[in-house]
């Protein structure tokens, strides 16, 4: 198995070399990451249920796709690559914002990421990689909010943390596109 590497950064986003991915998560080292949120024409969000075999957060529902850029790869290139690898489709992506978060995931693993958020639109059926994705569904935003409220434990930390901000920023883009 090929070892994946992440790009550790300082709080300003300046690269500080590379580190093996699992070790970066053990050390809680701040590193580059990205999260993708894909909407369909009904404004439903494409969710994935992470495969139980993932090294953290397995079996939890989350945004469409998330991962890390490889050394020498831009966030956009990495997002396009990973969306295809994980969910089996491509679409145009728009960068919304970046944010930093730190979370203890248990089992001596930590997420400490400078996470760039992308949104896109797709009107098809994904063909997810079963090594990455256990299940998927399009979900109405109001139903999603209600389910997160009632079943918070079924969703990843970062997804719950950033969802409302993504929705607000996405609305601004949509309303700007309509004018």
Secondary structure as GFF3:
##gff-version 3
##sequence-region A 1 179
A	DSSP	beta_strand	5	6	.	.	.	ID=ss1
A	DSSP	beta_strand	19	20	.	.	.	ID=ss2
A	DSSP	alpha_helix	21	27	.	.	.	ID=ss3
A	DSSP	beta_strand	31	39	.	.	.	ID=ss4
A	DSSP	beta_strand	45	50	.	.	.	ID=ss5
A	DSSP	beta_strand	61	62	.	.	.	ID=ss6
A	DSSP	beta_strand	65	67	.	.	.	ID=ss7
A	DSSP	alpha_helix	75	87	.	.	.	ID=ss8
A	DSSP	beta_strand	93	106	.	.	.	ID=ss9
A	DSSP	beta_strand	109	121	.	.	.	ID=ss10
A	DSSP	beta_strand	133	139	.	.	.	ID=ss11
A	DSSP	alpha_helix	141	150	.	.	.	ID=ss12
A	DSSP	three_ten_helix	152	154	.	.	.	ID=ss13
A	DSSP	alpha_helix	157	178	.	.	.	ID=ss14
###
